[in-house]
């Protein structure tokens, strides 16, 4: 058996969500002075490859330690949509099912190709990574629930399309300016302002978070590592995402992996 790492590195350079605290790390002991090297970190949970638990959006939702291990490991598919997706595009359940059979209860990871714009990549582009990634059509929520999927994930900073995210709605002048710029790009892509409002209505704010967490359908964000390996795409695999046992945690860093027989 071979284990494939599907995780992004995590350090002080990691892209962080606007207005969230960045990842900070420092040494509090050094070998030469204290006889040991020891580090101290301070960060939000939503950095690097991490798993959002239902508690992230549901007051009494399951926390990281309450997620059954059976939901975090099992059969699934990494669906490759990288050739179909460009800036701010929308993907649908039909596009996913054209690539591979998705069975009830599968773990589903989606390769959009966007991990290559994260901080660790030679092609890194922080603005493109955070503000112009693709996102799912709203029909994905009902489809994921029909498929009885608990765990899904993406190689993007969010499972939601930027137009369903608060990059401008609740931020200051700078955020609003970015929001207006991104909206104009989407209007050009869809053809009109009215079509944008139809595709991304106000009630779809953070759609996959608000609609899926109450049903214990949760996700991994910022997948990376070998997520772009064609040998892993569109075929049945054993997949897993393993956070630390964070009692009460609404999210946690995790190591996402694929297992193959080699």
Order of alpha helices (4+ residues) and beta strands (2+ residues): beta-beta-alpha-beta-beta-alpha-beta-beta-alpha-beta-alpha-beta-alpha-beta-alpha-alpha-alpha-beta-beta-beta
